[in-house]
Amino acid sequence: MDLFTPDEHDLIVELMNLGVGRAANALSQLVNDEVLLSVPRLEFISVPEAQVAFRKDLPPHLAGVSQDFEGFINGRAALLFPEARSLELVNAIIGEELSADEISELEHETLAELGNILLNHCLATLANQLKESIKTDIPRAFNVSSKELSSELSLYDPPATDSLVMLVQINFSLRNSALRGYLAFIIDLNSADIFLKSLRSYLADLTG
């Protein structure tokens, strides 16, 4: 995929790293624990390749939050957790001793709010650094298998198997628990002209 030069590719990773770092700080304050991050992995792949990547890299059953965005880039962001551990995260955020039934009732609402905070931190940082604007929709919580995740995150209905997506995947974990999570950003490369222009302008300012 030759849409972006190596410098532009590295810049995307750097900006996503900055955004995720700020999101991690917000999560750390919510759960009162240190958040450890992996280096963002950036791939330009087809929808079928994304399906293979999800099945390979993620737990078989997931709880997640997705949020659509549009502006200088269009796409869908997702925050993902192993389904079996999502209630543990909800309990950490709420900070109260609740019964399993009470936590379960609050799961989607809490995860949606968490997704709203984290995903908006990432997207707002990316937009601000590139001096662009972006608009996000209301986040939506869901439960899905990793095999079905590509359909859940598809930008098209039905999924367009011939389209290319920019997949940014970041793994994070909490220092004092075994909980791990994943951030994925699916960006529509069919509308990447403004994104590309913004990246080139940013790089020109750096070297100018």
Secondary structure, 3 states (H helix, E strand, C coil): CCCCCHHHHHHHHHHHHHHHHHHHHHHHHHHCCCEEECCCEEEEEEHHHHHHHHHHHCCCEEEEEEEEEEECCCEEEEEEEEHHHHHHHHHHHHCCCCCHHHHHHHHHHHHHHHHHHHHHHHHHHHHHHCCCCEEECCCEEEEEEHHHHHHHHCCCCCCCCCCEEEEEEEEEEECCCCCEEEEEEEEEHHHCHHHHHHHHHHHHHHHC
